[in-house]
Amino acid sequence: MRVLLIANTLPPHDLSGVGEQVLQLAAGLRARGHEVEVLGRCGDGARGPKVLFPLTIVRPALRRIAAFRPDVVQLHESDGGLLAFWIRRLKVRPLLVALLQVSYVEERRAVRPLRHGGEVLGEPGAVERRFRRFKAPLQIFLGRRTARAADLVLAPSATTAAELARDYGARNTAVLPNASGGLVARPEAVAEVEEAGVPGLLFVGRLRLRKGVEVLLRALSLLRNRGDQPLSPRLRIAGDGEHRQALERAAVRFGVRGQVDFLGRRGPGEVRWLLEHSAARVVPSIYEGVPLVILEAMVAGVPVVASRVSGIPEVVLDPETGWLVNPEDPPALAAAIAELLAHPDAARRRGESGRQRLAERYRPEVV
């Protein structure tokens, strides 16, 4: 079978879960004997700025379809909305598949103040407010066009598939789990991080409001101020984004700045090294599809503490492979972290169970 995968974001130029998923799928399909090509914003793909990709990908993609004659064209995310329109009009056309990781209707709703009780933990910045007002409506429009033009709409979880049916009018949906473990980067030591001491917590991702990092920082402050047994685990934050300065201010506000390392963007090898030197990976998001960072932790056998949102409970099983807590709930997150730090052997068992679950369900060749 010939398969053409088309995506706006691809490593190494872009660090994104979507781009990584494209490469993992390509590796898995090739391992099964299929012929796969990937088209993005380099080589024979689209030219110009990323924001114009929905327009600039149309002509090179149609040329590639004519030359490669794929059986399947799979579009990733909603940037293929205009291309889907033109593919539908080909006299002899391939099966058109759209893999959509999130509903931008839900993502737009997630741009709001983070609250616990009467306390405001974090608020949207200027970039996020512009996203909510301008970019999200465009992505919703393109997502709906993509979903309605596709022969099949794939989602990484049953929850996301239901969101796409509700928000985009997707009629024919199926679940294609995200994949990880097929492309393993060599670990690279991170000079700024000391190996000495008890392994700490790790957050990896773009620093934006919906990732819920303020909830994690507030949980650290609750652990630090526990009357009976105060805890001060080190938190390493690998990633950058529009919300970083707000997070640094929040760390000061909550009194935990001294135990938090903001490491900035890191490559795959460095992230793997950080994972191998961590007690757990924490994913405190208020909205997600199925984040690849969870699967990366499962590859490494590292337990996960995550919010019980979107498709995450379909991957992380509590108590088998990690901990699940309600979103925007610092006390519950603090309790889960305290439990894993107090019982490191049990935490390692959950991490190992996660590794086994990944091998059975989320390897690229299986997906």
Phi, psi and omega in degrees: 000139175261131182231130175248118179259129183237126183212149180282324185244124180222136172296155003271357182291327181237138174256103181208153177295325180297310181299319178296321179297321179301313182293323178296317179296318179300316180297317180294319179294319178295322178297335178269005174095009180270158179263122188232135170236149181239132181235129181219234183249025178218171180061238181272008183274206183291150175244159177095184184293156183301325185296335181267006183307317180305330178272314190283346180277342189299305185295310179297328179291318179295323176297317182292322178298319180295324182276319186275331182053059183289151171282328182226134167246124180245120177266141180247125184068186190271000181292350179265016184301316180287322178298319179302321179302317182284324178297322180299339184263002176290143180295316174240110188236156177282167169297130184254118183241139175241125174255109184248120186280331184215166166262122179288344171297313178292322181294323176295321178297332183284352176273088184200165178299141173271129185226149167224114187062232178267003184266130174270117183273325181197157182226154179296142174268184184297319181297319182288326176293323176294322176302313182297323186276323189246304188288316183302315178300323177294316180295325177294316178300310181294323179297319178294320177298317180296311184298321184281337178276335186287146172289329182214133176250121179258144177225153184283352180206162177295326179297314179294321177301319178294322177297318181293323176294319182287314189271330185248352183074024178296128186262325183240099186242155174209162181260124172239103183300149171295156184239153175202160176104349181276333181242102186253119179276147177288133181298141175234123182299145179257113188296328185284352185252127178278137178281337186294153176092179182289135177304139183260201181259153182229130169242133177229131177157172176291136184275094177224163190301316187292351176286347171071025184294329176300326177296320179293317179297320178293324177297321177298321180293325177294320177295321183293330185256016176295131184291321186280307183223083180296142179234141178226064180293146177285138176243124176253127181247110179255116182145167180217172180161181186294343186261006188298312182298322177297323179290321177296321177293322179295322178299321176292316182299323181272358176077027183236012185302328183290345181248013182242127176254116173270106189265351182073190181293139180226148178282170183302321180294321179292320178297321178296320178298316179299320178300314183294345179246031180234150176281330181194156171257133184249130181233087187267029187298156172260345172206139178206172162269259167228098187295134179294338179299330177293315180295323177298320177296321179294323175303318183276356182072027181259130181293157184240137168246118189220161176286148178273072182226155172050229184271001184301317180295346176281346181250311180269121180255121178257121015257015188288312188240358180176197180240138174241135180227159177292144179293154178057038182230081182303319179300318179294321178294319178298320180296319179295317180295318179298321180295316182290326178288328180283338183230070184298327179294317178294323178297319179295325178295320177296319178298318179292323176296324176295321178297319179293320179296320179297315182300328182279330192235335194236012172289146183305319182290334176286313180298000000 
